[in-house]
Amino acid sequence: MGLKGRGFASLRLRLIFYLLLPVSLLLVGLGVAGFFYARGYLMEGLRQTSLLGLQRAAHSIDMRLAQPGEAVDLLNSLEGLSQATIGDWEKHLAGLPGVARVKLDWLGEAQESQRPMMGGRGGWLDRGMHRVALSRVTNPRFDTSSGQQTVSLVFDLQDQEKKPAGRLEVAVRFAYLLEGLKVFEQWKGERSFLVDSTGRVLAQGGGSRHLERLGAEGDPFEVQVLEALLTKPAGTLVGPGRPAEEVAGFYRLQKAPWTLVLFARGDKVLGPIRSFMRHYIVAGAAAVALVVLIILVVTGKVAGAVRTVCQAARRVARGDYVEVPTPKSRDEFRRLADSFNTMVEGLKQKDYLRDTFSRYVDPQVARRLMSRPEATALGGDKRLVAIMMTDVRGFTPLAERLSPEQTITIINRYLSVLIEVISAGQGIIVDFLGDSLLAFFDSLENGPRRAAEQAVCCALELRRATEDFNQQMRSEGLPDLATGIGLHAGEVVVGNIGSFTRTKYGIVGGPVNLTNRIQAQAEGGEIIASQAVVELIGPELKVTRGFEALLKGVEGQVQLYALLDLPSCQPQGQE
């Protein structure tokens, strides 16, 4: 394989490395972050769901435990406890759901007053109870009279003097209370317990191994749960392991000193997550393989496009401005080809402009112009510039006396002097009109005042150079040339004028025509400037005379000045 082949292969390797590395890291990072987030979210959801289920189950048991107490309070508030109502009380309480038996025991004075109670009205019981309060709820125990486990709800009775009068015991079937756990779905499927305040197991769910007491077998997590339920009414705990093997929740009943406890397995949460991770890894591997395949296909196309552009670039570097073929597709390769071809057209245009500028402009000025983006495009900007126009006075009669060869020789030699002076003075020559010349001095870099000063200094230097030229002409037996110079400053459009096939960098606008009219007012060897030029430079500019003139195409008199000198000007070659 050659160098080119190895180069393209390295491009593929770089693309594979720089694309696959972040993609792989992203996939791994998302997978790990998603795993931990989902695990934490689901574990928290399991804790909250378990706690909510425990709360509902505890509330259901509390409601069943509260029924006898609510009935006792209602009976006491409606008719009180008397000889006439004892039977009603016992009958009503015994008829409540889950009640196995009802027993009333009297204490002290109440016991002695049973005889009057039996004899008729006016006895102690006729006065009613001042207060009937639930004092305790016993743990489940076997009731021989009913033949099943019951829970006793013991109510303390107080007389009107708030003295203990008796004790009412309502035995409720424990199985009836446990029916409230039907709302608790985890009771049959998870490790679940109903324990008393010491951790003794009163009942346990279908998924639980038999325990006498929480932590009796030395399970550290059960001991931790027991310690927590002794200090808090409700809560959740996460067991050991990462991830946790178990999550526990507990909720204390309000009507009895009992607590519902649930142990849920952590793998119920992690099972779906692990299944997702397996599918995620398979999908990630498939995505990586697909990326590699796409890179191998695309880089072949990229290599071909790069090879074509490289070959064309080498030819452009040699000066052969060739264009690359434009692909039919509308993707980046099409834009690359269009951009390259646009660059080639720009280079062609710049070469043309550079050649054009170099004929009329000092090379340093040409380089500054070429450095501006607007110099290579048609169109321009409107700004204030200083304009100069020169014309040789009486040249037409002079040309009639000379041969064509002499005429061309003289005018070319003289224009060469003008071009040299204007280029050295930072001027930009726009056009030659026979023996006339149009140039301007741009204000883009140094401002309008400096542009006007450059124009005046250049005009003064042209007058001096013309005198030197005439001395040389006289030594050769040729006639003198008398040049009139006009100066003006105004806003014009500066830019490339023409088409892509023929362009010149120049100025357009009314001030150009006005400069031509001002130049016509100058005698041979005279420099005439407008009021705008004089105002830009100020009193430093010395003039020989000021006058008003009527100019063609201009309304009213125009103030003009014949220039003498500008002390700040330095002769060219001494700057």
C-alpha positions in Angstrom: 0.0 0.0 0.0 1.4 3.4 -1.0 1.5 6.6 1.1 -1.9 7.7 -0.2 -3.4 4.5 0.9 -1.8 4.6 4.3 -2.9 8.3 4.6 -6.5 7.4 3.9 -6.3 4.4 6.2 -5.0 6.6 9.0 -7.9 9.0 8.4 -10.3 6.1 8.9 -8.5 5.0 12.0 -8.6 8.6 13.4 -12.3 8.8 12.6 -13.0 5.4 14.2 -11.0 6.4 17.3 -12.3 9.9 17.8 -15.9 9.0 17.0 -16.1 5.6 18.7 -14.3 6.7 21.9 -16.8 9.4 22.9 -19.7 7.3 21.7 -18.5 4.4 23.7 -17.8 6.5 26.8 -21.2 8.1 26.4 -23.0 4.8 26.1 -21.1 3.4 29.1 -21.7 6.6 31.1 -25.4 6.7 30.3 -25.7 3.0 31.1 -23.9 3.3 34.5 -25.7 6.5 35.4 -29.0 5.1 34.3 -28.5 1.9 36.3 -27.7 3.7 39.6 -30.5 6.2 39.0 -33.1 3.6 38.2 -31.9 1.4 41.1 -32.2 4.3 43.6 -35.5 5.4 42.1 -37.1 2.0 42.2 -35.7 1.2 45.7 -37.1 4.5 46.9 -40.4 3.6 45.2 -40.4 0.2 46.9 -39.9 1.9 50.3 -42.6 4.4 49.7 -45.0 1.8 48.4 -44.4 -0.5 51.3 -44.9 2.3 53.8 -48.1 3.3 52.1 -49.4 -0.3 52.2 -48.5 -0.7 55.8 -50.3 2.6 56.6 -53.4 1.4 54.9 -53.3 -2.0 56.6 -52.7 -0.4 60.0 -55.6 2.0 59.4 -57.9 -0.9 58.5 -57.0 -2.7 61.8 -57.4 0.5 63.8 -60.9 1.0 62.4 -61.9 -2.5 63.5 -60.4 -1.9 66.9 -62.2 1.5 67.2 -65.7 0.1 66.6 -66.4 -1.1 70.1 -65.1 2.1 71.7 -67.1 4.2 69.3 -70.2 2.2 70.2 -69.6 2.5 74.0 -69.1 6.3 73.7 -72.3 6.5 71.7 -74.4 4.4 74.1 -73.0 6.4 77.1 -73.8 9.7 75.5 -77.4 8.7 74.5 -78.8 6.8 77.5 -76.0 6.2 80.0 -75.4 3.0 81.9 -78.3 2.0 84.2 -80.2 -1.0 85.3 -82.5 -0.5 82.4 -79.8 -0.2 79.8 -77.3 -2.8 80.8 -79.0 -5.4 78.7 -79.1 -3.0 75.7 -75.4 -2.3 76.1 -74.5 -6.0 76.2 -76.8 -6.8 73.4 -75.6 -4.0 71.2 -71.9 -4.6 71.8 -72.3 -8.3 71.3 -73.9 -7.7 68.0 -70.9 -5.7 66.7 -68.8 -7.4 63.9 -66.0 -9.6 65.4 -67.1 -9.3 69.0 -66.9 -12.7 70.8 -68.2 -11.7 74.3 -68.9 -8.7 76.6 -68.2 -8.7 80.3 -68.9 -6.0 82.9 -67.1 -6.0 86.3 -68.1 -3.6 89.2 -65.7 -2.2 91.8 -66.3 -0.9 95.3 -69.3 1.2 95.8 -70.6 0.2 92.4 -70.7 -3.4 93.5 -72.6 -2.6 96.7 -75.1 -0.5 94.8 -76.2 -3.3 92.6 -79.1 -4.2 95.0 -80.8 -0.8 94.7 -80.1 -1.0 91.0 -82.1 -4.3 91.0 -84.9 -2.9 93.1 -85.9 0.0 90.9 -85.0 3.5 89.8 -83.0 5.8 91.9 -80.0 3.4 92.3 -76.4 4.3 91.7 -76.4 3.2 88.1 -79.3 5.5 87.3 -76.9 8.4 87.7 -75.0 7.1 84.6 -71.2 7.0 84.0 -69.2 10.2 83.9 -66.6 8.7 81.6 -66.0 5.4 79.7 -62.4 5.2 78.4 -60.4 2.5 76.7 -57.5 1.7 79.0 -55.7 -1.1 77.2 -55.8 -3.7 74.4 -54.4 -7.1 75.3 -52.4 -9.4 73.0 -54.2 -12.2 71.3 -54.9 -15.2 73.6 -57.1 -18.3 73.4 -60.6 -17.8 74.7 -62.1 -21.0 76.1 -65.6 -19.7 76.0 -65.5 -18.9 72.2 -62.9 -21.5 71.3 -60.7 -19.0 69.4 -58.1 -16.4 69.8 -59.4 -13.0 70.9 -58.1 -9.6 71.8 -59.7 -7.9 74.8 -60.5 -4.2 74.7 -60.7 -3.0 78.3 -62.7 0.2 79.2 -62.5 1.9 82.6 -65.8 3.2 84.0 -65.9 6.3 86.2 -68.9 7.5 88.2 -70.2 11.1 88.5 -67.6 11.8 91.1 -64.9 10.6 88.7 -64.1 7.5 90.9 -63.4 4.1 89.4 -66.7 2.3 89.1 -66.1 -0.7 87.0 -64.4 -2.3 84.0 -66.0 -3.2 80.7 -64.2 -5.9 78.6 -65.1 -6.5 75.0 -63.4 -9.6 73.5 -62.9 -9.2 69.7 -61.9 -12.2 67.5 -58.3 -11.8 66.4 -59.1 -13.4 63.1 -61.6 -10.6 62.5 -58.9 -8.0 63.1 -56.5 -9.7 60.7 -59.1 -9.5 58.0 -58.2 -5.9 57.7 -54.9 -7.0 56.2 -56.7 -8.1 53.0 -56.0 -4.5 51.7 -52.3 -5.2 52.2 -51.2 -7.2 49.1 -47.7 -8.0 50.4 -49.1 -9.7 53.5 -49.3 -13.1 51.8 -46.3 -12.8 49.5 -43.6 -11.1 51.5 -42.1 -11.5 55.0 -44.6 -9.6 57.0 -45.4 -9.5 60.8 -47.7 -8.0 63.3 -45.6 -7.5 66.5 -46.3 -6.0 69.9 -44.2 -3.3 71.7 -41.5 -5.9 72.7 -41.1 -7.4 69.2 -43.1 -10.5 70.0 -44.8 -11.8 66.8 -48.6 -11.8 67.1 -49.2 -12.8 63.5 -47.2 -13.3 60.3 -47.9 -13.3 56.6 -47.8 -16.3 54.3 -44.4 -15.6 52.9 -42.7 -15.5 56.4 -40.7 -18.2 58.2 -42.1 -18.8 61.7 -40.7 -16.5 64.3 -41.5 -16.0 68.0 -39.8 -12.6 68.2 -38.1 -10.2 65.8 -34.3 -10.7 66.0 -34.6 -13.9 68.0 -32.4 -15.7 65.5 -29.7 -13.0 65.6 -30.5 -11.5 62.2 -28.8 -8.1 62.4 -31.3 -6.4 60.1 -34.3 -7.7 62.1 -32.6 -6.3 65.3 -32.1 -3.0 63.5 -35.7 -2.9 62.5 -36.8 -3.8 66.1 -34.8 -1.0 67.6 -36.2 1.4 65.1 -39.9 0.5 65.7 -39.4 0.9 69.4 -38.4 4.6 68.9 -40.4 5.7 65.9 -44.0 5.2 64.9 -43.2 4.6 61.2 -40.3 4.4 58.9 -38.3 2.4 56.3 -34.8 0.9 56.5 -32.5 -0.4 53.8 -30.7 -3.7 54.5 -27.0 -4.6 53.9 -25.5 -5.1 50.5 -25.0 -3.0 47.4 -27.6 -3.3 46.1 -29.6 -4.0 49.3 -30.8 -7.5 49.9 -33.9 -6.4 51.7 -35.9 -3.2 52.4 -38.0 -3.0 55.5 -40.9 -0.8 56.5 -42.9 -0.6 59.7 -46.0 1.3 60.8 -47.4 1.5 64.4 -51.2 1.2 65.0 -52.9 3.9 66.9 -55.5 1.9 68.8 -53.2 -0.9 70.0 -49.5 -1.2 70.9 -48.8 -3.2 67.8 -46.7 -2.6 64.8 -47.0 -3.9 61.2 -43.6 -4.9 59.8 -42.7 -5.8 56.2 -39.5 -7.1 54.7 -39.3 -6.9 50.9 -36.6 -8.5 48.7 -34.3 -6.1 46.9 -34.0 -8.4 43.9 -37.5 -7.6 42.9 -36.3 -4.1 42.1 -33.0 -5.2 40.5 -34.5 -7.9 38.3 -36.0 -5.5 35.7 -32.9 -3.3 35.8 -30.5 -6.2 35.1 -32.7 -7.3 32.2 -32.6 -3.8 30.8 -28.9 -3.6 31.2 -28.4 -6.8 29.2 -30.6 -5.4 26.4 -28.8 -2.1 26.7 -25.3 -3.7 26.2 -26.5 -5.6 23.1 -28.0 -2.5 21.6 -24.9 -0.5 22.4 -22.6 -3.1 20.7 -24.9 -3.0 17.7 -24.7 0.8 17.6 -20.9 0.7 17.8 -20.7 -1.8 14.9 -23.1 0.3 12.9 -20.9 3.4 13.5 -17.8 1.5 12.3 -19.6 0.4 9.2 -20.8 3.9 8.4 -17.3 5.3 8.9 -15.8 2.8 6.6 -18.3 3.7 3.9 -18.2 7.4 4.3 -14.4 7.7 4.6 -14.1 6.2 1.1 -16.2 9.0 -0.3 -14.3 11.6 1.8 -11.0 10.2 0.6 -12.0 10.6 -3.0 -13.2 14.2 -2.5 -10.1 15.1 -0.6 -7.9 13.6 -3.4 -9.6 15.6 -6.0 -9.3 18.9 -4.1 -5.7 18.2 -3.3 -4.8 17.6 -6.9 -6.6 20.8 -7.9 -5.0 22.8 -5.1 -1.5 21.8 -6.4 -2.4 23.0 -9.8 -3.7 26.3 -8.4 -0.5 26.7 -6.5 1.4 26.6 -9.8 -0.8 29.3 -11.3 -3.1 27.0 -13.2 -6.6 28.1 -11.9 -8.6 24.9 -12.5 -11.9 24.1 -10.9 -13.0 20.8 -9.3 -16.0 19.0 -10.7 -19.2 19.8 -8.8 -20.8 16.6 -7.3 -24.5 15.9 -8.0 -25.2 15.5 -4.3 -26.2 18.5 -2.2 -24.1 17.6 0.9 -20.9 19.0 2.3 -18.9 17.7 -0.7 -21.0 19.9 -3.0 -20.4 22.8 -0.7 -16.6 22.0 -0.6 -16.4 22.0 -4.4 -18.4 25.2 -4.7 -16.2 26.9 -2.0 -13.0 25.8 -3.8 -14.3 27.0 -7.1 -15.3 30.3 -5.6 -11.8 30.6 -4.1 -10.3 30.0 -7.6 -12.6 32.7 -9.1 -11.5 35.0 -6.3 -7.9 34.3 -7.0 -8.4 35.0 -10.6 -10.1 38.3 -9.8 -7.4 39.3 -7.3 -4.7 38.6 -9.9 -6.6 40.8 -12.3 -7.1 43.5 -9.8 -3.5 43.3 -8.7 -2.3 43.7 -12.2 -4.7 46.6 -12.7 -3.7 48.3 -9.5 0.0 47.9 -10.1 -0.3 49.9 -13.3 -1.7 53.0 -11.6 -1.1 52.7 -7.9 2.0 52.5 -5.7 2.6 48.9 -4.7 2.2 49.6 -1.0 -1.2 51.3 -1.7 -2.1 48.4 -3.9 -1.4 45.9 -1.1 -3.5 47.9 1.3 -6.4 48.0 -1.1 -6.1 44.3 -1.8 -6.2 43.5 1.9 -9.7 44.9 2.1 -12.5 42.4 1.3 -14.5 45.0 -0.7 -11.5 45.4 -3.2 -12.3 42.1 -4.9 -16.0 42.5 -5.4 -18.1 44.6 -7.7 -19.8 47.5 -6.0 -18.5 49.9 -3.4 -19.0 52.2 -0.4 -19.9 55.9 -0.3 -17.4 58.1 1.5 -15.6 61.4 1.2 -12.4 61.5 -0.9 -10.1 64.2 -2.4 -10.2 64.2 -6.2 -7.5 65.5 -8.6 -7.8 66.1 -12.3 -5.0 67.3 -14.6 -5.1 68.4 -18.2 -2.3 69.7 -20.5 -3.3 73.1 -21.8 -3.0 73.7 -25.6 -2.0 70.1 -26.3 -4.3 69.7 -29.2 -2.7 72.5 -31.3 0.7 71.2 -30.2 -0.2 67.7 -31.4 -1.1 69.1 -34.8 2.4 70.5 -35.2 4.2 67.3 -34.1 4.3 63.9 -35.8 2.2 61.1 -34.3 5.3 59.4 -33.0 6.5 62.6 -31.3 3.0 63.2 -29.9 2.8 59.7 -28.3 6.4 59.8 -27.1 5.9 63.2 -25.3 2.5 62.3 -23.8 3.7 58.9 -22.6 6.9 60.4 -21.0 4.8 63.0 -19.3 2.2 60.6 -18.0 5.0 58.4 -16.7 6.1 61.4 -14.6 2.5 62.0 -13.4 2.0 58.3 -12.5 5.3 58.2 -10.5 4.4 61.4 -8.6 0.8 60.3 -7.8 1.8 56.8 -6.8 4.4 58.2 -4.5 1.8 60.5 -3.0 -0.5 57.6 -2.1 -3.0 58.5 -4.8 -5.1 56.1 -6.8 -5.2 56.7 -10.6 -8.7 56.1 -11.9 -8.4 56.8 -15.6 -6.5 58.5 -18.5 -8.5 60.6 -20.8 -6.0 61.5 -23.6 -3.7 64.1 -22.0 -5.9 64.2 -18.9 -5.7 62.2 -15.8 -8.2 61.4 -13.0 -7.0 60.3 -9.5 -8.3 60.4 -6.0 -6.9 60.1 -2.4 -8.9 57.9 -0.1 -9.9 58.9 3.4 -10.7 55.4 4.6 -7.5 55.0 6.6 -6.4 58.5 7.7 -9.6 60.6 7.4 -10.7 63.4 5.1 -8.3 66.1 6.2 -5.3 63.8 5.5 -6.7 62.9 2.1 -7.0 66.6 1.2 -3.5 67.3 2.4 -2.2 64.4 0.3 -4.0 65.7 -2.8 -2.6 69.3 -2.3 0.9 68.0 -1.7 0.7 65.8 -4.8 -0.5 68.7 -6.9 2.3 70.9 -5.7 4.8 68.1 -6.5 3.2 67.6 -10.0 3.8 71.3 -10.7 7.4 71.1 -9.6 7.9 67.8 -11.6 6.3 69.5 -14.7 8.9 72.3 -14.5 11.7 69.7 -14.4 10.1 67.9 -17.3 9.9 71.0 -19.4 13.6 71.8 -18.8 14.4 68.4 -20.2 12.0 68.9 -23.1 13.7 72.2 -24.0 17.1 70.6 -23.9 15.8 68.2 -26.5 14.3 70.9 -28.6 10.8 70.0 -27.8 8.0 72.3 -26.6 7.0 72.9 -23.0 3.8 71.5 -21.5 1.5 73.6 -19.4 -0.7 71.6 -17.0 -3.8 72.8 -15.2 -4.7 71.0 -12.0 -8.1 71.0 -10.3 -8.8 69.7 -6.7 -12.1 69.0 -5.0 -13.3 67.0 -2.0 -16.7 65.3 -1.8 -18.7 62.1 -1.2 -18.5 59.6 -4.0 -19.0 55.9 -4.5 -15.6 54.1 -4.2 -15.2 50.6 -5.5 -14.9 48.2 -8.5 -16.7 49.5 -11.5 -17.5 47.3 -14.5 -18.0 43.6 -15.0 -16.2 40.4 -14.0 -14.4 40.5 -17.4 -13.4 44.1 -17.3 -13.1 46.0 -14.0 -11.5 49.1 -12.7 -11.2 50.5 -9.2 -12.5 54.0 -9.3 -15.0 56.6 -8.1 -18.4 57.6 -9.3 -20.5 60.7 -8.4 -21.2 64.3 -8.9 -18.0 65.5 -7.2 -16.0 63.9 -10.1 -17.8 66.1 -12.7 -17.4 69.1 -10.5 -13.6 68.5 -10.3 -13.4 68.5 -14.1 -15.2 71.9 -14.1 -12.8 73.2 -11.5 -9.8 72.0 -13.5 -11.0 73.9 -16.5 -10.7 77.1 -14.5 -6.9 76.6 -14.0 -4.3 78.2 -16.2 -1.2 76.3 -17.3 0.9 75.6 -14.2 -1.9 76.7 -11.9 -3.6 74.6 -9.1 -7.3 75.5 -8.4 -9.0 74.1 -5.4 -12.6 74.2 -4.2 -13.9 75.6 -0.9 -14.2 72.1 0.5 -10.5 71.4 0.1 -9.5 74.7 1.7 -11.9 74.1 4.7 -10.6 70.6 5.3 -6.9 71.8 5.5 -7.5 75.2 7.2 -5.5 78.4 7.4 -2.2 76.5 6.9 -2.9 76.3 3.2 -1.5 79.3 1.4 -3.3 80.7 -1.7 -2.5 83.4 -4.3 -6.1 84.4 -5.0 -9.7 83.6 -4.3 -12.4 84.1 -6.9 -15.9 83.0 -7.8 -16.8 81.3 -11.0 -19.8 80.0 -12.8 -19.4 76.3 -13.5 -21.4 74.4 -16.0 -24.1 72.3 -14.4 -23.8 74.1 -11.0 -26.2 76.7 -9.8 -24.8 80.0 -8.6 -21.2 81.1 -8.1 -18.7 78.7 -6.8 -15.8 79.9 -4.6 -12.4 78.8 -5.8 -8.8 79.3 -4.8 -5.5 79.3 -6.6 -3.0 77.5 -4.4 0.5 78.6 -3.6 1.9 76.3 -1.0 1.3 74.0 1.9 4.3 74.2 4.4 3.6 70.8 5.9 4.3 69.1 2.5 7.7 67.5 2.0 9.3 67.0 -1.4 9.0 63.4 -2.5 12.1 61.5 -1.8 12.7 63.3 1.5 9.8 61.8 3.4 
